[in-house]
Amino acid sequence: MFVDEVLPLTEGFFYILLVLYSAPSHGYAIMQDVERMSGNRVRIGAGTLYTALGALLKKGLIESIPAPQGADPRRKMYAITEVGQSVLGSEVERLRTMVSVAETILGAERRS
């Protein structure tokens, strides 16, 4: 898979990958972390989350991993893959470029 085939990421996909970049996690914790990281701006319901996780699994951006020792074995754990890390990095660079161009144009207009 080529990185450009999955870009741009939806905001939900972006935050899910960012959460999993920090550490492997399970569904409910992912929902909470996305909300926290986005300043309560992005809220992902359970149905939407599991649809998104399925899509990310299918694209190879995340993988299902065994629950850690002592954790509830019914909880599915997820981790970002190397491909997912690459896609996330490319998306951050794409967004950085967009913001840079916008700042240049907006700054030029303000100076006029």
RODO-2510 file (C-alpha; in nm, 4 decimals, decimal comma):
residues 112
     n   res          X          Y          Z
     1     m     0,0000     0,0000     0,0000
     2     f     0,1190     0,3478    -0,0810
     3     v     0,0826     0,6148     0,1861
     4     d    -0,0845     0,8532    -0,0592
     5     e    -0,3688     0,6043    -0,1078
     6     v    -0,4988     0,6682     0,2443
     7     l    -0,4348     1,0417     0,2710
     8     p    -0,5896     1,2667     0,3735
     9     l    -0,6992     1,1016     0,6947
    10     t    -1,0327     1,1810     0,8499
    11     e    -1,0037     1,3623     1,1787
    12     g    -1,1236     1,0511     1,3613
    13     f    -0,8640     0,8273     1,1908
    14     f    -0,5952     1,0851     1,2663
    15     y    -0,6723     1,0921     1,6377
    16     i    -0,7095     0,7138     1,6642
    17     l    -0,3657     0,6666     1,5074
    18     l    -0,2229     0,9362     1,7332
    19     v    -0,3640     0,7640     2,0420
    20     l    -0,2194     0,4297     1,9319
    21     y     0,1145     0,5914     1,8478
    22     s     0,1363     0,6857     2,2158
    23     a     0,0606     0,3308     2,3346
    24     p    -0,1490     0,0256     2,2443
    25     s    -0,5016     0,0590     2,3768
    26     h    -0,8521    -0,0836     2,3826
    27     g    -1,1704     0,0650     2,2382
    28     y    -1,3141     0,2524     2,5348
    29     a    -0,9762     0,4026     2,6260
    30     i    -0,9263     0,5084     2,2620
    31     m    -1,2606     0,6932     2,2709
    32     q    -1,1607     0,8716     2,5935
    33     d    -0,8112     0,9598     2,4685
    34     v    -0,9405     1,0977     2,1374
    35     e    -1,1794     1,3218     2,3280
    36     r    -0,9032     1,4357     2,5649
    37     m    -0,6434     1,4955     2,2906
    38     s    -0,8899     1,6975     2,0830
    39     g    -0,9938     1,9150     2,3757
    40     n    -1,3404     1,7515     2,3758
    41     r    -1,3916     1,8640     2,0158
    42     v    -1,3874     1,5146     1,8629
    43     r    -1,6136     1,2553     2,0199
    44     i    -1,6311     0,9103     1,8674
    45     g    -1,9230     0,6875     1,9599
    46     a    -1,8774     0,3133     2,0030
    47     g    -2,0331     0,2212     1,6672
    48     t    -1,8244     0,4757     1,4801
    49     l    -1,5102     0,3716     1,6659
    50     y    -1,5432     0,0037     1,5818
    51     t    -1,6219     0,0842     1,2178
    52     a    -1,3101     0,3033     1,2074
    53     l    -1,0977     0,0374     1,3783
    54     g    -1,2185    -0,2176     1,1229
    55     a    -1,1209     0,0124     0,8364
    56     l    -0,7792     0,0851     0,9899
    57     l    -0,7212    -0,2876     1,0439
    58     k    -0,8164    -0,3608     0,6824
    59     k    -0,5753    -0,0934     0,5555
    60     g    -0,2960    -0,2363     0,7728
    61     l    -0,2526     0,0847     0,9720
    62     i    -0,3271    -0,0855     1,3033
    63     e    -0,3232    -0,4427     1,4297
    64     s    -0,5037    -0,6367     1,6978
    65     i    -0,2713    -0,7530     1,9741
    66     p    -0,3145    -0,9822     2,2775
    67     a    -0,4311    -0,8205     2,6013
    68     p    -0,1524    -0,7675     2,8533
    69     q    -0,1084    -1,0124     3,1396
    70     g    -0,3791    -0,9590     3,4004
    71     a    -0,6038    -0,7502     3,1725
    72     d    -0,9570    -0,8506     3,0810
    73     p    -0,9024    -1,0944     2,7899
    74     r    -1,2372    -0,9901     2,6366
    75     r    -1,0999    -0,6442     2,5625
    76     k    -0,9533    -0,6188     2,2166
    77     m    -0,6255    -0,4316     2,2167
    78     y    -0,4942    -0,2388     1,9193
    79     a    -0,1503    -0,1077     1,8223
    80     i    -0,0309     0,1100     1,5366
    81     t     0,1756    -0,0672     1,2689
    82     e     0,4900     0,0636     1,0993
    83     v     0,2749     0,1489     0,7979
    84     g     0,0363     0,3343     1,0293
    85     q     0,3262     0,5293     1,1780
    86     s     0,4423     0,6236     0,8294
    87     v     0,0921     0,7334     0,7290
    88     l     0,0546     0,9376     1,0482
    89     g     0,3895     1,1081     0,9870
    90     s     0,2936     1,1863     0,6279
    91     e    -0,0388     1,3295     0,7410
    92     v     0,1326     1,5520     0,9977
    93     e     0,3677     1,6773     0,7263
    94     r     0,0741     1,7382     0,4891
    95     l    -0,1086     1,9372     0,7577
    96     r     0,2085     2,1285     0,8472
    97     t     0,2491     2,2310     0,4821
    98     m    -0,1138     2,3444     0,4608
    99     v    -0,0810     2,5556     0,7756
   100     s     0,2452     2,7081     0,6513
   101     v     0,0896     2,8103     0,3195
   102     a    -0,2156     2,9527     0,4973
   103     e    -0,0008     3,1492     0,7416
   104     t     0,2034     3,2914     0,4553
   105     i    -0,1062     3,4038     0,2657
   106     l    -0,2908     3,5325     0,5720
   107     g     0,0211     3,7121     0,6933
   108     a     0,0677     3,8785     0,3531
   109     e    -0,2950     3,9929     0,3550
   110     r    -0,2582     4,1377     0,7035
   111     r     0,0507     4,3334     0,5981
   112     s    -0,1327     4,4826     0,2981
***
